[in-house]
Amino acid sequence: MGRTKARKGLSPLVATVVLISATVIGGMLIYNYFQDSVGRLQGMGENLVVTARSMYITDTTRLVYIEATNNYDKPVLLTGVKGFFTNGTTTNITVQGQLPLTMKPGDKISINAIVDNPDVIAVSLVYQVDGREATTEPVKIG
């Protein structure tokens, strides 16, 4: 007489857990992809893209390293740097010998600023394009 093998698969509970886990992981991957895409699209709308980071030189002094990329199709004249502080105030930051500076389309430049206030949290660049003054959105210092 022939024996029949009993076939066993995953239990319904284990199968459900595997399917739910795969769905959650897939959803997280898709969410991250779209978050990155939206961030890139928002950056594309900026004509002067700015990033900033800093390091402490002393307990009260920071070196702020600012990078800017000119995405305009025309030259831009950088004229100043503004600092934003934790108490809500803003002030012009002195950048010795680096400004004013003309950026051609596509140029990427670096500006170093020494700030004698440890509470600076963001910076923005003041610039002229087509003879009009403009200011970038404040960029949080990383």
N, C-alpha and C positions, 0 to 999 in steps of 0.2 A: 504494500500500500504506500502511496506517495504522501509524503508529509508536505503540508503547505506551510511556507514560512510566513510568519506574521510580520507584516511591514509596519514599522512605527515611524512617525514623523515627529516634528516638533509639537509639543503640547500647545493648545490654543493660547494659553497664557504667555508662554515664551515667545510665540510668534507675534502676539500683540505687542509685547514689550519691544521686540526687535523692530517692528514696523513704526511704532511711535518714536523710538530713538532715531531711526533713519530720517523720519519726517522732521523732527526737531533740528537735527544736525543740518539737513538740507536747507531748512528755513533760515538757520543762522548764517550759512554760507551765502545764500541769496541776499539776505539783509546786509551783510558786510559788503558784498559786491556793489549794491546800489548805493550804500552810504559813501563808499569811495568814489563812485561815479558822480554823485551829486556834488561832492566836495571839489572834484576836478572841474565840473561845469561851472560852479560858482567862481572858482579861481580864474576861469577863462574870461569872465565878464570884467575882471579887473584889468585896466590898461597899464597900471604900474603895480606890479606884484612885489610885496615886501615881506621879508621874514626877519626875525630878530631873535637873538639869544644873548646871554650875558654871563659874566663871571665876576666874582668879587675880587677886587684888588686889595682892599682893606675892609674893615668892618663897616665902613660907611660909604665906600666908593665902589662903583661898578663900571666895568668896561662893557659897553653895549656894542655888539657886532651886528650891523644891519646890512642885509643884502637886498638889492632892488633889481628888477628886470623890467625893461621898457617894452611893453607889448603894443604900444601905439605904433602907427605907421608913419610917425613924424618925430622929430627930436623933442626932447623934454629937458627943461632947465631945472635942476634940483636947487632949491634955494634955502631950505632949512629942515630942521628936525624938531618935532614937538614931543615932549615927554608927558605921560599921564601917570598920576601918582595915586596911591591908595586912599588919600584923603579927598580925592575928587578934583584936585587942581591940575592944571596943565601949565607947562612953561616951555619956552624955547630952549633947546639944548645946544650949547656951543660946540661946533665941530671945527676945530682949528685947521685951517688950510685946506680943507677938503671940499668946501662949498663956496660959491656956486659951481655947479658941475653940469655940463651938457651931456645927455645920454642920447645916442643915436638909436633908431629903431632896432630892437633885438639885443641891445647892450645889457650886460649884467655887471653891476658894480658893488663894491663893498665899502661901507663907511664905519669907522670906529669912533665911538663917542665915549668920553669919560663923564660919568654922572656922579656928582657928589651927594647923592641922596639914595639910600638903599631901598626906598619905597617906590621907585619907578616900576610900573607894571606893564606899560605899553608905550609904543612909539608910533608916530606917523610922519610921513614925509610931506613937506610943502614943496610944490613944484609949479612951473608955468608951462602951459602948452597953448599954442596959438595966441600968446599974449595974455591969457587968462590964468589967474592963480587958482590952484586946486590943492586939495589935501587928501592923502590916502586915508582909508579907514584905519583906526588904531589897530595895531598888531600887538598881540600879547607877547611879552618877552618870554621865550622858552628857556 
